Amino acid sequence: MPEVTGARVAYLGWHGRGNLGDDAIYDAVRSQLPGAAFADLPRLPYEMFRAAATGLNRSLRHSTQLVGGGTLVGRRHWRRLVTRGVALTRDHGSYAVGVGVEDPAFVGRRSGSGKGELKRWSPILSEFRAVSVRGPRSAELLSDIGVDVTVSGDPALLLPTPDVAPEDGLIGVNLGFGDDLWGHNPAGVVEEMACAIRELSSQGYRFVGLLMNPADRRWTETALRDVAADLVHPADAVAAAAELARCSVAIVSRLHAGILAALSATPVISLEYQPKCRDFALSIDDERSLIRTDKLSGGAVVDRVGGAVADSAKIRTATGAAVARLRGRLQAEYAALGR
C-alpha cells in the first residue's frame, strides 16, 4: 500500500476512551492511510478551548475531515461536531467511510436521535465528498432523507485476520450495554444469560469472559458467577480478535465484539441491545445470530448455541466470504481517499 505522504487527516471518532470498538476503527483507518498525519478533531468543551489556544485549529484547516465508523450519524451531539469539522476543513473536504446511522426507532436515554434529528443531517452530508455506511439499515435510513449511499461495512473489518485455531467447547461471553438497550433492563438480560451459562456448563462447555470496555466487567462477571471462567480485558482490538478466534462460539452484546469475532468467522450469538447490532449482522448476511435483548431468554440462548455448533462449518464459510467482500469494498474506498 503506497504511503499517503504529507496528507493531514482530521479524524472524528471516540477512540482513546477505553472502548475497544472505537479503538478498533481508529487502528484500522490508520492502517489504510500510511504516512498520513492524523489529528483528532476536538470532541469535548475543554478540547475545543485547548485547540483554539494551541493553534490546533489552524492546523486542522489544512486537513481533510474523516468521520470514523461508529454510530455517529443521526445523533444530535455528533451533528454539532461534524458541522464544526466541515467548517474547519472546508478547503480539503470531508469523508465518511463505513459510518453507522442511529435508528430513530430506538429511543435510548442518551441517543440524541429524537425530534426528527436525522433529517437535519441531509444538508450536512451533501457537503461530503464521499459517504458510505456500515450496513443496509443505515443505508435505508439515509435513503429516507434523500441521501443515497453504498454499504461498505464497518472499518474494523480491515484489521488483521487472527492466526488462532478455535478450541472445541470454549464459549466467549461479552456483556455490555453502552448508554441503553432494548427493554431498558440490563439486569434482566444478565440473569437470563446466567441461566443459559449454567445449562451450557452442565453440557460440558467452558467459558471465557471478554471485556470490550471496563464497564463490561460488572455485567460479564455477574453472568459467569456460577462457573469457573477467566475474565480477560485485551490490551487492544487485535488481542480481542485473537481471544474471540479461539472460541468455538461467542455470545456477545457489544457491537465490536461481534465484528472482531467475524474476522475469524467465529459463530456468534448477538444479543441485539441496539439496532446497530442488526445493521452489522445484515451486512454479513447473519441475521440468524440475533436475539433482541427485550425478547431474550436463557433457553433461546442455549438453543442458538447448539444450532451454531451444529452449523459451525457452514457459518464460518458464509461469514468468511461476506467479510472478504466487505474488506474489498473498504480497501477500495480508502485507496481512493488516499489518492
C-alpha positions in Angstrom: 0.0 0.0 0.0 1.6 3.3 -1.0 2.1 5.9 1.7 -0.1 9.0 1.7 2.9 11.2 2.3 2.2 14.7 3.6 -1.5 14.2 3.9 -3.2 15.6 7.0 -6.3 13.8 8.4 -8.6 15.5 10.9 -10.2 12.4 12.5 -13.6 12.4 14.3 -14.4 9.4 16.4 -14.5 8.2 20.1 -11.2 6.4 20.3 -8.8 6.6 23.2 -11.7 6.5 25.8 -11.3 2.9 26.9 -13.7 1.4 24.4 -12.0 -1.3 22.2 -14.7 -0.9 19.5 -13.8 2.7 18.8 -10.1 2.0 19.1 -10.5 -0.9 16.6 -12.0 1.5 14.0 -9.2 4.1 14.5 -6.5 1.5 14.3 -8.0 0.1 11.1 -8.4 3.5 9.5 -4.8 4.5 10.2 -3.6 1.2 8.7 -5.2 2.2 5.4 -3.6 5.6 5.2 0.1 5.0 6.0 2.2 8.1 6.1 -0.8 10.5 6.8 -0.6 12.7 9.8 -3.6 12.2 12.0 -5.0 14.8 14.4 -8.1 14.5 16.5 -11.0 16.9 15.9 -12.0 18.2 19.4 -14.9 16.4 20.9 -15.3 17.9 24.4 -15.5 21.5 25.5 -12.1 21.6 27.2 -10.6 20.1 24.0 -12.1 22.9 21.9 -10.7 25.5 24.2 -7.3 23.9 24.0 -7.5 23.6 20.2 -8.0 27.4 20.0 -5.3 28.2 22.4 -2.6 25.9 21.0 -3.1 26.7 17.3 -4.5 23.2 16.6 -7.5 24.8 14.8 -5.1 26.5 12.3 -3.5 23.1 11.6 -6.9 21.4 11.1 -7.8 24.0 8.4 -5.1 22.3 6.3 -6.6 18.8 6.9 -9.3 16.6 5.4 -12.1 15.6 7.8 -12.5 11.8 8.1 -15.5 10.7 10.2 -14.7 7.4 11.7 -17.0 4.4 12.0 -19.3 4.1 14.9 -22.9 5.2 15.2 -22.4 8.9 14.8 -24.9 10.0 12.1 -28.3 10.8 13.4 -27.2 11.9 16.9 -27.5 15.5 17.9 -24.2 15.8 19.7 -22.2 14.4 16.8 -24.0 16.6 14.3 -22.6 19.6 16.0 -19.1 18.1 16.0 -19.3 17.1 12.3 -20.6 20.5 11.3 -17.7 22.1 13.1 -15.3 19.7 11.3 -16.9 20.6 7.9 -16.3 24.3 8.6 -12.7 23.8 9.7 -11.6 21.6 6.8 -13.8 23.1 4.1 -10.8 23.7 1.7 -9.9 20.0 1.8 -13.3 18.2 2.1 -14.9 15.7 4.3 -15.3 12.0 4.0 -17.2 9.3 5.9 -16.4 5.6 5.4 -18.4 2.8 7.0 -20.3 5.0 9.4 -23.3 3.9 11.4 -26.7 5.7 11.5 -28.7 5.9 14.7 -32.1 4.3 14.1 -34.8 6.7 15.5 -36.9 3.6 16.2 -34.7 3.1 19.2 -35.3 5.6 21.9 -32.3 5.4 24.2 -31.7 7.5 27.3 -28.8 9.5 25.6 -29.1 8.6 21.9 -30.0 12.1 20.9 -32.0 10.9 17.9 -35.5 12.3 18.7 -37.4 15.2 17.3 -36.6 14.5 13.6 -32.8 14.7 14.2 -31.8 12.6 11.3 -33.4 15.0 8.8 -31.0 17.6 9.9 -28.1 15.6 8.6 -29.1 15.7 4.9 -27.6 19.1 4.1 -24.5 18.3 6.1 -23.8 15.0 4.4 -24.5 16.6 1.0 -21.3 18.6 1.6 -19.2 15.5 2.0 -17.2 14.3 -1.0 -17.9 10.6 -0.2 -20.2 8.8 2.3 -20.6 5.1 2.9 -22.2 3.2 5.7 -21.8 0.1 7.9 -24.9 -1.8 6.9 -28.1 -1.9 5.0 -30.3 -0.4 7.7 -28.0 2.6 7.8 -28.3 2.9 4.0 -32.1 2.7 4.3 -32.3 5.4 6.9 -30.2 7.8 4.8 -32.2 7.0 1.7 -35.3 8.1 3.6 -33.8 11.6 4.0 -32.7 11.7 0.4 -29.1 10.7 0.8 -28.0 7.7 -1.3 -25.0 5.8 -0.1 -23.3 2.4 -0.5 -22.8 -0.2 2.2 -19.0 -0.8 2.7 -19.0 -2.4 6.1 -17.5 -1.5 9.4 -13.9 -0.3 9.1 -12.8 -2.6 11.9 -13.1 -5.4 9.4 -9.8 -4.2 7.9 -7.9 -5.4 11.0 -5.7 -8.5 10.5 -7.3 -11.9 10.5 -6.2 -13.7 13.7 -3.9 -16.7 13.2 -5.5 -18.7 16.0 -7.2 -22.1 16.0 -10.6 -22.4 17.7 -10.9 -24.6 20.8 -13.7 -27.1 20.9 -16.2 -26.3 23.6 -14.9 -22.9 24.5 -17.6 -20.1 24.6 -16.6 -16.4 24.7 -19.0 -14.2 26.7 -19.2 -10.4 26.5 -22.0 -8.3 28.1 -22.0 -4.5 28.0 -24.8 -2.2 27.0 -23.5 1.3 26.4 -26.0 4.1 27.1 -29.1 1.9 26.9 -30.7 -1.2 25.4 -33.9 -2.6 24.0 -36.1 -3.3 27.1 -34.1 -1.0 29.3 -33.3 -3.9 31.7 -29.7 -4.9 31.7 -30.0 -6.8 35.0 -32.8 -9.0 33.5 -30.6 -9.8 30.4 -27.7 -10.8 32.7 -30.0 -13.1 34.8 -31.2 -14.9 31.6 -27.6 -15.2 30.5 -26.6 -16.7 33.9 -29.3 -19.3 33.5 -28.1 -20.1 29.9 -24.4 -20.4 31.1 -25.3 -22.8 33.9 -27.1 -25.0 31.4 -24.4 -24.9 28.9 -21.8 -25.6 31.6 -23.8 -28.8 32.5 -23.4 -29.8 28.9 -19.6 -29.6 29.1 -18.9 -26.1 27.7 -16.1 -23.9 29.1 -16.2 -20.1 29.2 -14.0 -17.1 28.9 -15.3 -13.6 29.7 -14.2 -10.8 27.3 -14.3 -7.1 28.2 -14.5 -4.6 25.4 -14.9 -1.7 27.9 -14.1 -1.6 31.6 -17.9 -1.1 32.2 -18.5 -4.6 30.9 -16.9 -6.2 33.9 -20.0 -5.7 36.1 -22.3 -7.5 33.7 -20.0 -10.2 32.3 -18.7 -11.2 35.8 -22.3 -11.5 37.1 -23.4 -13.6 34.2 -20.4 -16.0 34.7 -20.8 -16.1 38.5 -21.8 -19.8 38.7 -19.0 -21.2 36.5 -15.2 -21.2 36.5 -14.1 -18.7 33.9 -11.2 -16.4 33.2 -12.1 -12.7 32.6 -9.9 -11.1 30.0 -9.5 -7.4 29.2 -7.5 -7.4 26.0 -4.9 -4.7 25.5 -6.2 -3.7 22.1 -8.5 -4.7 19.3 -6.1 -7.2 17.7 -5.7 -9.0 21.0 -9.5 -9.1 21.4 -9.9 -10.6 18.0 -7.4 -13.3 18.9 -9.4 -14.2 22.0 -12.6 -14.4 20.0 -10.9 -16.5 17.4 -10.0 -19.2 19.9 -13.7 -19.7 20.8 -15.9 -22.2 19.1 -18.9 -19.8 19.7 -19.1 -16.2 21.1 -22.2 -14.8 22.9 -21.8 -11.0 22.8 -23.7 -7.8 23.1 -21.1 -5.2 22.3 -21.2 -4.5 18.6 -17.5 -4.7 18.0 -17.1 -7.9 19.9 -19.3 -9.4 17.1 -17.3 -7.5 14.4 -14.0 -8.7 15.8 -15.3 -12.3 16.0 -16.3 -12.0 12.3 -12.6 -11.5 11.4 -12.0 -15.2 12.3 -15.6 -16.2 11.1 -16.3 -17.4 14.7 -20.0 -18.2 15.0 -21.7 -15.5 17.1 -24.9 -15.2 19.1 -25.5 -11.5 19.0 -27.6 -10.1 21.9 -29.0 -7.2 19.9 -29.1 -4.5 22.5 -29.4 -1.7 20.0 -30.3 -1.5 16.2 -26.6 -1.2 15.3 -26.1 -4.9 16.0 -28.7 -5.8 13.4 -27.2 -3.3 11.0 -23.9 -5.1 11.1 -25.4 -8.6 11.1 -27.3 -7.9 8.0 -24.1 -6.6 6.3 -22.6 -10.1 6.6 -25.9 -12.0 6.0 -26.0 -13.3 9.5 -29.5 -12.4 10.8 -29.7 -15.9 12.4 -27.3 -14.7 15.0 -29.6 -12.0 16.5 -31.6 -12.2 19.7 -33.1 -8.8 20.8 -32.5 -8.1 24.5 -36.1 -7.4 25.2 -37.0 -10.8 23.9 -34.1 -12.8 25.4 -34.5 -16.0 27.3 -31.9 -18.4 28.7 -33.5 -21.2 26.8 -33.2 -19.3 23.5 -29.5 -18.7 24.0 -28.9 -22.4 24.7 -30.8 -23.4 21.6 -28.9 -20.9 19.5 -25.6 -22.1 20.8 -26.5 -25.7 19.9 -27.5 -24.6 16.4 -24.3 -22.6 15.9 -22.1 -25.5 16.9 -24.0 -27.9 14.6 -23.8 -25.5 11.7 -20.3 -24.2 12.5 -18.7 -25.1 9.2 -21.4 -23.5 7.2 -21.5 -20.4 9.3 -17.7 -20.0 9.1 -17.7 -20.3 5.3 -20.5 -17.8 4.8 -19.1 -15.3 7.3 -15.6 -15.5 5.8 -16.9 -14.9 2.3 -19.1 -11.9 3.5 -16.2 -10.3 5.4 -13.8 -10.7 2.4 -16.4 -9.0 0.2 -16.7 -6.0 2.6 -12.9 -5.8 3.1 -12.6 -5.4 -0.6 -15.0 -2.5 -0.7 -13.4 -0.8 2.3 -9.9 -1.2 0.8 -11.1 0.3 -2.4 -12.6 3.3 -0.6 -9.5 4.0 1.4 -7.3 3.7 -1.7 -9.5 6.3 -3.5 -9.3 8.5 -0.4 -5.5 8.1 -0.3 -5.3 9.2 -3.9 
